[in-house]
Structure formats: C-alpha cells, structure tokens
Amino acid sequence: MLMSHSVEEVYTKSKVLHEKAIELHRERYRVQGTYDKTRCQFLLDDVRSLARDIERGLVDLDRDFSK
C-alpha cells in the first residue's frame, strides 16, 4: 500500500519549505556581507528535498482534514 498525504499535510510541508527558503535567503544576504556557505548548502539541500517530496508525493484529495 502506498502512503498518501492529506491536503493539510501538503500545506504544512509547503509552509516549512517557505520558512526554510526565507532562512536560506537571510543567511546568504546578511548585512555584514559574509555568510556560512556550509549552512547555506545545508538549507538549500533541505529546500530541494522538501520540494521533491511535495512534487512526487501522493495526495489523497478525498481524505478528511481530521484523519
């Protein structure tokens, strides 16, 4: 049996992806002009992983919010 996500779970993952992208942007464009390249790469990899999960994940449109 394949695991599917509810629309609510997709929304939550999208929200986390957005927060991680903002964190990446803030780290990369600090006021001081320097940034932690390793941290930026880690955040970028995380954003890409979440995006792939959202893109490729199955979504059950018939699943109720509470289930």
Residue pairs with C-beta under 8 A, 6 or more apart in sequence:
2 58
3 58
4 57
4 58
4 59
4 60
4 63
5 13
5 57
5 58
5 59
5 60
6 59
6 60
6 63
6 64
6 65
6 67
7 59
7 61
7 63
7 65
8 65
10 54
10 57
10 59
13 50
13 53
13 54
14 54
16 50
17 47
17 50
17 51
17 54
20 43
20 46
20 47
20 50
21 47
23 43
24 40
24 43
24 44
24 47
27 35
27 36
27 39
27 40
27 43
28 35
28 40
29 35
